[in-house]
């Protein structure tokens, strides 16, 4: 056997013995494995779920990439992803359900809304990052709860039943953790891990992934960027945000009609 024929097959595809050993070592230290369901779909944003995948992988969690069907998906642009679990296969006892930014069409998809309404109420914790907060909202998971998102979405949150909270910090209300984009996925996931496994474990994971954001330009929020740059960014995304707002309102209305019948 050629020494460079190192890849081995798993249920999810090819990996290497070194990575398998690392995962096994992490799992051996856990009394039970966390079950983490990460929602993926056509056009999803990897940036908003990478934090969850990174944090929970370190503790050897069982991670499921969940979509309607097991079919190859393309993310926001050019990142192929194969779901490992369908809606019907998803267990009701997830420890964590995660969603990041997904397209407007998905936010008002009745089948997706039904999935989140079902699993979101039975999962121990739920994470919504960036536009993912709207996904939780259309499924009724934010009704009467404090929640946040990116600066464009925060004003939309009351239209899906939420109490909107501005700023970039993670907002925790019961089992729901919402955050802004990018680093918000890491922040929310570390706080969920603290709730599920304790601060010592979560702190150790933060060190293991050397999570210490240092943005080079300090323009990562409207407050930091100032009104001129913020105006340019808002103008660039205005048409898409209008689609999101309309889709969220239609999805939430549809959800309310369904539960009232």
N, C-alpha and C positions, 0 to 999 in steps of 0.2 A: 504494500500500500504506500502510495506517495505521501510523504510527510505533509504536503500541502493539501491533501484531501481531508481537511479537518472538519468540514461541515457535517452536522448530524441533523436528522429530521425530528421535528416535534409536531404536535397537533396544529401549531400555528405556522409552521414552515421551517426553514433551515436556521440553525444557530451553531454555536461552538461549545466544546466541552468546558472551556474556562468559564463561559457565561452561565452554563448549566450548573456548574459547581458553585459559583457565586450565589445564584438564586437559591440553590438547595441549602447553602450555609445560612442564608438569611431566614429561610423558612424554618429551619431546625430550631431557631431561637424563639419562635412564636408558639404560644400555647394553642392558638387557632389562627387560621388564615383569614385575613380580611377579604371580603368579596366586593370588588369595585367594578361598577358598570359605567363605561364611558360611551356616551352617545356619539355616533358618527353618522354622517349622511352625505349625499352629494353636496359639495360646496362648503363643508365645514371648515373651520379655522383651526389648524393644528396648534398654533401659538396658545390658544385658550385651553387646551387640554394637556399640553406637554408637562405642565407643572404637576398635575394630578398623576399622570403616568410615571413621572420621575420619582415623586415622593413615595407613592405607594408601592412601586417596584422595589425600592430599597428595603422595605419590610417584608418582601416576599408575598405580597398580596396576589390573589387570583384576580386578574384583570380581564374583563370582557369588553370587547368593542361591539356595540349593539346597534343594529339597524333592522329594518323590516325583513330583509333577506340577506343571505350570504352572497354578495355580489361585489365585484370590484368597484370602488368609489374613487372619484377624484376630489381632492379637497378644494380649498379656495383657488389654488392653481398649481397643478403639477405634482401633487404628493399622493400617489396611489395608496389606497388603504383597503384591506379586506376585512370586513366584519367577521367576528368569531362567534357571534350569538345573535339569534333573531329575537324579536319582541316576544314571540310565543315561548321561547326557551328561557327567557329571563326569569330568574327566581324572585320571589316576593321578599326574600330576606337579605337583600343587598345591604352591606354596611355603608356604601357610598354610591350615589348616583351623580354623574357628572355631565354637564353640558357646557359648551362654550358657544361662540358665535356660529349660528347656522343661518342659511338664507331665509328671506321672508316667506318664500313658498312653503318651507318646512314648518315655520312657526304657525301657520294656519292650516296645516295638514291634519284632518280629523283623526287619522290613524295614529299620528305622532302625538297629538294632544291626548288621545285616549291612553296611550302608553305611559306618558308622564303622569297623568292623573292617577293611574293605577299604581305604578311602581314608586312614584314620588311620595305617596302616602304610607307605603310600607317600608321603604328604605330607612335605615337609622339616620342617615344624614344625606343632604342634597346640596350640590355645589352648582351655582350658576355664574359663569364668568362672562363679562362683556354682554353681548346681545343674548347670551344664554339666559339672562334674567328674564327677558321677554318670553322665551320658551317656557320657563317655569310659570310665568304669569298667565299665559293663555290656557294653561292646564289647571288654573285655580290654586296653585301652590303658594302664591304670594298674597292671597286675599287677607287684608287686615294686618299684613306683616311688613316690617321695615325691610327695605331692600335697596341695593345700589346697582350700578352698572357703569358703562362709560358715560362721559359727560353729555353725549347726544341722546342717550337713552333715558337717563334719569328723569327728564320731564315727561316721558311717556309712561312711566311706571304706574302712576295713579289710574291710567286707563285700563290696566290689567289688575286692579284691585289692591295695589301695593301702597305703602307709605314710603315715598321716595326720600332717599338720603344721598346727599351729594358728597363729594370727596373721593379719595382713592383708597380709603381703608376698607377692609372686609367688614361687612355688616352681618351679624349673626342674630337670627330671630328663631328661637326654638331649634329645629333640626335643619333650617335653611341657612346656607352660607352663600352670600352673593358678593361679587367683587368686580372691579374694573378689569380691563384687558391685560394681556402680557403677564407681568409679574403677579397679577391678582390670582392667577391659577396656582402658583406656588404658595402664595400667602394663605389662601383659603384652604388648600390641601394640608399644609402644615398645621393649621388650627384645627381642622377636622381630625388629623392624626393625634393631636394632643387630646382631643375629647375622647377618642376611641382607645388610645394606648398610653396616654399620660405625657406630661411635658418632657420627662427625661428622654423618652424614645423620640419624640418630635424634635427636640433640640439636637439629638445625635444625628438624626437624618438631615437636619439643616446643615450640620457640619459635614456630613458625608458627601453631600452634593455641593458643598462650599457655596451655599446660596448667600450672596452678599452683593446685591445689585448696586452698580455704580454707573448710572447713566452719564454719558460723556457730555451731553449738551444741556441737561437740566431743562428740557422743554416738554416733559412728558405729561403735563396737565395744563388746562387753560390758565390756571393761576400762575404757573411757572412760565408759560410761553408768552403770555401777554395778549392783549386784544387783537393786535394786527395779525399775528400768526394764527391765532385761534380762529379769526374770521375767515382766513384763507382755507384752513382745514375744514371748517364747517361748510363752506361753499362747495368744496370738492365732494363732500359726502352727502350733501343735502338731498339729491334725488333718491339715493338709496335709503336714507333715513326716513323719507316720506313713505317709501314702500314698506319699511319695517313698521312704522307707526300704524299705517292702514291695515297691514296684515295682522298685527297684534290685536287691534281692536276687533277685527272680524273674527279672529280665532277665539278671543275671550267671549264675545257675544255668542258664538256658536256653542262654546262650552257651557255657558249659563243656560242656554235654551235646552241643551241636552239633559242637564241635571234637573231642570224644572218639568220635564215631561216624564 
